[in-house]
């Protein structure tokens, strides 16, 4: 059985993600906060625009953490935690900073989870699109 090492998310990768997400948000006229976590959930990079609402720093980090822990975009998880959803108790069952609002996306490299990005400050759909744009830039 051969195992191949996957290159971890680097600070340079994180800066690419931050820059691309902010460029997408600026083009839409939305001040945001952007958080990039590594595979262990550690902060690699963070940036809050001057005009972004203060809570966006916390929401961007929680969205990234949620996407990382569940290895899924937070946009795909919203319905699962509604009162009639199968995971309705998950947000309060664990003592973890989970946030089930669109804007967090896991980052994969060679099919392996290497980190996550989270955006806060815009409408959930906007935050998700900014994070998606950042991932597309990283893939180039």
Buried (B, 14 or more C-beta within 10 A) or exposed (E): EEEEEBEBBEEEBBBBBBBBBBBBBEEBEBBBBBBBBBBEBEEBBBBBBEEBBEEBBBBBBBBBBBBBBBEBBBBBBBEBBEEEBEBEEBBEEEEEBBBBBBBBBBBBBEEEBBBBBBBBBBEBEBBBBBBBBBBEBBEE
